[in-house]
Amino acid sequence: MGYYDFSTQYKVGKAGELVIDHWLQALGYRIDDVSESPEYQKAGIDRLLIRPDGSITKAEYKTDVKAKQTGNLFFEIVSVDNRNIVGWGLTSQADLWIFFIPGQEILVIEPGKFRWLVLEHLAMLEKKRVQNQGYCTIGFPVPLARVREIACYVYKFPNVLF
């Protein structure tokens, strides 16, 4: 049985963070990378985004490499099952979640709206366990079409027709 390797996923996530950073910088934002700060890590915050007017918002970045293939965005409720670590979907204190789907799009979502979407559709969503090395992550695959409906902003990469 295959599993997700943390080291590989970390590298993929870091590459995705660069894509999001460059995209936001092109839109005029300044980026403060706080992802290595223990205080911000605990709060689920990767970046402080400084708008052109000087106001600041806290963002958590997510790269979902499977979303293009599955048509779903993964909402994590348990990060590490055998250590009872609650997932980012329930613990993140970011103002915005920014999802990068390689080769397809970037979605900017308010966490409260995504959490509410999951709660509203809980009976229809299928809980999924994702095997990692030595533990499982648990969450709900949420249809991208539904997530786009609640997104603050959706950026489709050029030459992507859907």
C-alpha distance (Angstrom), angle and dihedral (degrees) to the residues before:
residue distance angle dihedral
M1 . . .
G2 3.80 . .
Y3 3.77 122.1 .
Y4 3.76 139.9 -171.8
D5 3.77 113.5 -95.6
F6 3.82 113.0 -141.5
S7 3.81 94.4 -146.3
T8 3.80 92.6 52.2
Q9 3.81 92.3 44.6
Y10 3.81 90.3 49.4
K11 3.82 91.0 54.6
V12 3.80 91.9 46.8
G13 3.80 89.6 49.4
K14 3.81 92.4 50.0
A15 3.82 90.8 50.8
G16 3.81 89.1 50.0
E17 3.80 90.4 50.3
L18 3.81 89.7 57.4
V19 3.80 91.4 52.2
I20 3.81 91.3 51.2
D21 3.82 91.8 45.1
H22 3.82 92.0 52.4
W23 3.81 91.8 46.2
L24 3.81 92.3 51.3
Q25 3.81 92.7 44.3
A26 3.80 89.1 53.8
L27 3.82 86.7 55.2
G28 3.82 90.8 54.2
Y29 3.80 101.8 -97.2
R30 3.79 123.5 136.5
I31 3.80 113.0 -140.2
D32 3.80 127.9 -144.0
D33 3.82 109.0 -167.8
V34 3.81 106.3 -145.7
S35 3.81 96.0 160.4
E36 3.81 93.8 114.7
S37 3.82 94.4 49.2
P38 3.84 109.9 104.3
E39 3.82 91.2 -144.9
Y40 3.80 92.6 55.3
Q41 3.83 94.1 38.2
K42 3.80 89.8 58.0
A43 3.82 89.7 51.5
G44 3.82 92.8 48.1
I45 3.79 94.4 -115.0
D46 3.81 121.6 141.8
R47 3.79 102.3 170.5
L48 3.76 143.7 19.8
L49 3.79 106.2 -142.3
I50 3.79 114.5 -152.2
R51 3.78 111.7 -157.7
P52 3.82 122.1 -146.0
D53 3.85 88.1 -101.9
G54 3.84 90.1 56.7
S55 3.81 97.0 -109.0
I56 3.79 116.0 134.5
T57 3.79 132.6 -140.3
K58 3.81 129.0 -176.0
A59 3.79 118.0 -126.3
E60 3.77 137.8 -172.2
Y61 3.80 115.3 -155.2
K62 3.79 123.5 -146.6
T63 3.80 128.6 -174.2
D64 3.80 113.6 -159.3
V65 3.81 109.8 -172.2
K66 3.81 93.2 176.0
A67 3.82 97.3 53.0
K68 3.81 95.4 83.4
Q69 3.80 90.2 53.2
T70 3.82 98.2 40.8
G71 3.80 101.2 33.6
N72 3.82 88.3 -131.2
L73 3.79 136.1 104.4
F74 3.81 114.5 -141.4
F75 3.83 116.4 -123.6
E76 3.81 107.5 -162.6
I77 3.81 118.9 -145.0
V78 3.83 99.4 164.1
S79 3.79 119.8 33.7
V80 3.82 99.8 -175.5
D81 3.80 114.5 12.7
N82 3.81 100.0 -165.7
R83 3.82 91.8 51.1
N84 3.83 95.9 42.1
I85 3.81 93.0 -122.5
V86 3.80 111.2 165.1
G87 3.81 115.6 -131.4
W88 3.79 130.6 -111.7
G89 3.81 92.2 -104.9
L90 3.80 89.1 71.3
T91 3.81 102.9 28.3
S92 3.81 108.1 38.9
Q93 3.80 113.9 115.9
A94 3.80 94.2 -168.0
D95 3.81 120.5 128.4
L96 3.80 90.5 -138.5
W97 3.77 137.5 22.9
I98 3.78 113.2 -149.7
F99 3.79 114.5 -162.3
F100 3.80 121.8 -162.1
I101 3.79 115.2 -159.9
P102 3.83 104.6 -171.2
G103 3.79 114.1 -122.0
Q104 3.78 92.9 5.2
E105 3.80 122.5 53.2
I106 3.79 153.6 -41.9
L107 3.81 119.2 -120.6
V108 3.80 125.2 -163.3
I109 3.80 111.8 -156.4
E110 3.79 136.2 176.6
P111 3.83 106.4 -127.0
G112 3.80 93.8 -134.7
K113 3.79 91.4 56.5
F114 3.81 92.7 49.8
R115 3.81 91.7 46.8
W116 3.81 90.2 50.0
L117 3.81 90.9 48.2
V118 3.81 89.7 54.6
L119 3.81 92.0 47.5
E120 3.81 92.4 48.3
H121 3.80 92.0 52.0
L122 3.81 99.4 33.8
A123 3.80 93.5 118.3
M124 3.82 90.7 54.9
L125 3.81 98.7 41.8
E126 3.78 119.6 91.0
K127 3.79 115.4 -135.8
K128 3.80 110.6 -128.4
R129 3.80 131.0 -160.5
V130 3.79 114.9 -150.2
Q131 3.80 114.0 -158.7
N132 3.78 116.0 -133.5
Q133 3.78 126.9 173.3
G134 3.82 103.5 -66.8
Y135 3.80 98.6 -11.3
C136 3.80 145.0 42.0
T137 3.78 131.4 -119.9
I138 3.80 115.4 -146.7
G139 3.77 128.5 -155.9
F140 3.76 148.1 119.7
P141 3.81 126.2 -84.7
V142 3.83 102.6 -135.5
P143 3.83 119.2 -161.4
L144 3.80 110.6 -104.8
A145 3.80 90.4 -137.5
R146 3.83 89.4 62.5
V147 3.81 92.9 44.8
R148 3.81 91.6 51.2
E149 3.81 88.7 55.5
I150 3.82 91.4 61.6
A151 3.82 97.8 36.4
C152 3.81 119.1 117.6
Y153 3.77 88.6 -146.2
V154 3.80 137.0 5.3
Y155 3.79 120.6 -164.8
K156 3.80 114.0 -168.1
F157 3.77 115.3 -159.5
P158 3.81 113.2 -118.3
N159 3.82 116.3 -89.7
V160 3.80 92.6 25.2
L161 3.78 107.6 123.3
F162 3.82 100.5 -170.1
